[in-house]
């Protein structure tokens, strides 16, 4: 009788294996932080072995940094598909802010991971060779929208694209990062459909009205 194979099947697609590892790692690091996450637990939830994770990422800190980079890469990739340059400036702002609000709300692990890295004072992200390049398109996109709006007399002059990006991020980020304490203190479920829709609308209007001439 042939004994049953107990070894885990290995993928012949390195890119898919790497993506699978990163998906699990993002979830684990977001939930438990760098200190609490364990390579053994991550490996157990993937199609990869612990040795394969070390092969791809060199260790837990390397995997953590790769998870951070992948999280930023994901949101920036989708932003790039919005084709904001083809929209009127005010509609482009509405689309961008609405997308950011929805993305962060539907991807709380991204928010938690960024919060975790801020607790490390950005120490690991500072080691990234790609993080600046990943985020330059986001600023350039806002700069392009704002410039077109100023040329049309729609937006007021003197605003900084990086500051606009910070304001959009802050308003959308807060809705996720503080949802539990805010909902508890004010007895309002901020993720309930009606409350969510109203807050989404308000954030879009806050940003747009700030920019309007």
CORKA-V376432 format. One record per pair of residues at least 6 apart in sequence whose ideal C-beta (glycine too) atoms are under 8 Angstrom apart, sorted by the first residue. I is the first residue (numbers start at 1). J is the second residue. D is the distance in Angstrom with one decimal. If there is no record, write none. Layout:
BEGIN
i->[I & I]
j->[J & J]
d->[D & D]
END
This chain:
BEGIN
i->[8 & 8 & 8 & 9 & 10 & 10 & 10 & 10 & 10 & 11 & 11 & 11 & 11 & 17 & 17 & 17 & 17 & 17 & 18 & 20 & 20 & 20 & 21 & 21 & 21 & 21 & 21 & 21 & 21 & 21 & 22 & 22 & 22 & 24 & 24 & 24 & 25 & 25 & 25 & 25 & 25 & 25 & 26 & 26 & 26 & 26 & 26 & 26 & 27 & 28 & 28 & 28 & 28 & 28 & 29 & 29 & 29 & 29 & 29 & 30 & 30 & 30 & 30 & 30 & 30 & 31 & 31 & 31 & 33 & 33 & 34 & 34 & 34 & 34 & 34 & 34 & 37 & 37 & 39 & 39 & 39 & 39 & 39 & 39 & 40 & 42 & 42 & 43 & 43 & 43 & 43 & 46 & 48 & 53 & 56 & 57 & 57 & 61 & 64 & 65 & 65 & 65 & 65 & 67 & 68 & 68 & 68 & 68 & 68 & 68 & 69 & 69 & 69 & 69 & 71 & 71 & 71 & 71 & 72 & 72 & 72 & 73 & 74 & 74 & 75 & 75 & 75 & 76 & 76 & 76 & 76 & 78 & 78 & 79 & 79 & 79 & 79 & 79 & 80 & 82 & 82 & 82 & 84 & 84 & 84 & 84 & 84 & 84 & 85 & 85 & 85 & 85 & 87 & 89 & 89 & 89 & 89 & 89 & 89 & 89 & 90 & 90 & 90 & 90 & 92 & 93 & 93 & 93 & 93 & 93 & 93 & 94 & 94 & 96 & 96 & 96 & 96 & 97 & 97 & 97 & 97 & 97 & 97 & 97 & 98 & 98 & 100 & 100 & 100 & 101 & 101 & 101 & 101 & 101 & 101 & 101 & 102 & 103 & 103 & 104 & 104 & 104 & 104 & 104 & 104 & 105 & 105 & 105 & 105 & 105 & 108 & 111 & 111 & 111 & 114 & 115 & 117 & 117 & 117 & 125 & 138 & 139 & 139 & 139 & 142 & 142 & 142 & 143 & 146 & 146 & 146 & 146 & 146 & 149 & 149 & 150 & 150 & 153 & 154 & 154 & 155 & 155 & 155 & 156 & 156 & 156 & 159 & 164 & 164 & 167 & 167 & 168 & 171 & 171 & 171 & 172 & 175 & 175 & 175 & 179 & 179 & 182 & 182 & 183 & 183 & 183 & 188 & 189 & 190 & 190]
j->[47 & 48 & 49 & 47 & 17 & 47 & 48 & 49 & 52 & 17 & 20 & 47 & 48 & 46 & 47 & 48 & 52 & 56 & 56 & 46 & 47 & 48 & 42 & 46 & 48 & 52 & 53 & 56 & 57 & 63 & 66 & 67 & 70 & 42 & 45 & 46 & 37 & 42 & 63 & 64 & 66 & 67 & 67 & 70 & 71 & 109 & 110 & 113 & 109 & 37 & 38 & 41 & 42 & 45 & 37 & 64 & 67 & 113 & 116 & 108 & 109 & 110 & 112 & 113 & 116 & 37 & 109 & 112 & 116 & 119 & 60 & 61 & 64 & 116 & 120 & 124 & 60 & 64 & 50 & 53 & 54 & 59 & 60 & 63 & 50 & 53 & 63 & 49 & 50 & 52 & 53 & 53 & 56 & 63 & 63 & 63 & 66 & 124 & 124 & 124 & 125 & 127 & 128 & 113 & 113 & 117 & 124 & 125 & 128 & 131 & 128 & 130 & 131 & 134 & 109 & 110 & 113 & 114 & 131 & 134 & 135 & 134 & 107 & 110 & 103 & 107 & 110 & 134 & 135 & 137 & 138 & 99 & 103 & 96 & 99 & 137 & 138 & 141 & 137 & 95 & 96 & 99 & 92 & 95 & 96 & 141 & 144 & 145 & 92 & 141 & 144 & 145 & 95 & 145 & 146 & 148 & 149 & 152 & 154 & 155 & 149 & 154 & 208 & 212 & 145 & 145 & 149 & 204 & 207 & 208 & 211 & 204 & 208 & 141 & 142 & 145 & 168 & 168 & 171 & 172 & 203 & 204 & 207 & 208 & 200 & 204 & 168 & 169 & 172 & 171 & 172 & 175 & 199 & 200 & 203 & 204 & 200 & 110 & 172 & 110 & 111 & 172 & 173 & 175 & 176 & 172 & 175 & 176 & 191 & 196 & 176 & 173 & 176 & 177 & 173 & 177 & 123 & 124 & 125 & 131 & 165 & 161 & 162 & 165 & 161 & 164 & 165 & 161 & 155 & 159 & 161 & 164 & 211 & 155 & 211 & 156 & 157 & 213 & 212 & 213 & 211 & 212 & 213 & 211 & 212 & 213 & 211 & 207 & 211 & 207 & 210 & 207 & 203 & 206 & 207 & 203 & 190 & 199 & 203 & 190 & 191 & 188 & 190 & 189 & 190 & 191 & 195 & 195 & 196 & 199]
d->[6.8 & 8.0 & 6.4 & 6.8 & 7.9 & 7.3 & 7.7 & 7.7 & 7.7 & 4.4 & 7.6 & 5.4 & 7.6 & 7.8 & 6.4 & 5.5 & 7.0 & 7.7 & 5.7 & 5.1 & 5.7 & 6.8 & 7.0 & 5.3 & 5.4 & 7.8 & 5.9 & 6.6 & 7.5 & 7.3 & 6.2 & 5.8 & 4.8 & 5.2 & 4.7 & 5.1 & 7.5 & 5.5 & 5.3 & 7.4 & 7.4 & 4.5 & 4.7 & 6.6 & 5.9 & 5.5 & 7.8 & 6.3 & 5.7 & 4.4 & 7.8 & 6.4 & 5.4 & 7.7 & 5.0 & 5.7 & 5.3 & 5.9 & 6.7 & 7.6 & 3.8 & 7.7 & 3.9 & 4.6 & 7.0 & 7.7 & 7.7 & 7.2 & 5.1 & 7.6 & 7.3 & 7.3 & 5.1 & 6.8 & 7.0 & 7.5 & 7.1 & 7.6 & 5.6 & 5.8 & 7.6 & 8.0 & 5.5 & 7.3 & 6.2 & 6.7 & 7.4 & 6.0 & 4.4 & 7.8 & 5.7 & 7.8 & 7.9 & 6.4 & 8.0 & 4.0 & 5.6 & 6.7 & 6.0 & 5.0 & 7.3 & 6.1 & 6.1 & 6.7 & 6.3 & 6.0 & 6.6 & 5.7 & 7.2 & 7.6 & 5.7 & 5.9 & 6.3 & 6.9 & 7.6 & 5.0 & 5.4 & 7.5 & 6.4 & 5.0 & 6.5 & 5.7 & 7.8 & 7.5 & 5.8 & 7.6 & 6.6 & 5.5 & 6.7 & 6.0 & 6.0 & 7.4 & 6.8 & 7.4 & 6.9 & 7.2 & 6.2 & 6.8 & 6.3 & 5.9 & 6.8 & 6.1 & 4.2 & 6.2 & 6.0 & 5.8 & 7.7 & 6.0 & 7.6 & 7.7 & 6.1 & 7.8 & 6.2 & 5.3 & 7.5 & 4.8 & 3.5 & 6.5 & 5.5 & 6.7 & 7.0 & 6.1 & 6.3 & 7.8 & 4.6 & 6.2 & 7.8 & 7.7 & 6.3 & 5.2 & 6.5 & 5.3 & 6.5 & 7.3 & 7.4 & 7.3 & 7.1 & 5.6 & 7.9 & 7.4 & 6.2 & 4.7 & 5.1 & 7.5 & 6.4 & 5.7 & 5.6 & 7.0 & 4.6 & 7.7 & 4.5 & 6.8 & 8.0 & 5.0 & 5.6 & 7.5 & 7.3 & 7.6 & 8.0 & 6.5 & 5.6 & 4.8 & 6.1 & 7.2 & 5.1 & 7.6 & 6.2 & 5.7 & 7.4 & 7.2 & 5.3 & 6.0 & 4.4 & 5.5 & 7.7 & 6.1 & 8.0 & 6.3 & 5.5 & 5.7 & 6.2 & 5.4 & 5.9 & 5.9 & 4.4 & 5.4 & 5.5 & 4.2 & 5.9 & 6.4 & 5.9 & 6.8 & 7.2 & 3.6 & 6.9 & 7.8 & 5.8 & 6.1 & 6.8 & 6.3 & 4.8 & 6.4 & 5.9 & 6.9 & 6.8 & 4.4 & 6.5 & 7.5 & 7.2 & 6.4 & 7.3 & 5.8 & 4.7 & 6.6 & 7.0 & 6.5 & 6.4 & 6.2 & 7.5 & 5.2 & 6.1 & 7.7 & 5.9 & 5.3 & 5.3 & 7.5 & 6.1 & 6.2 & 6.9 & 6.4]
END
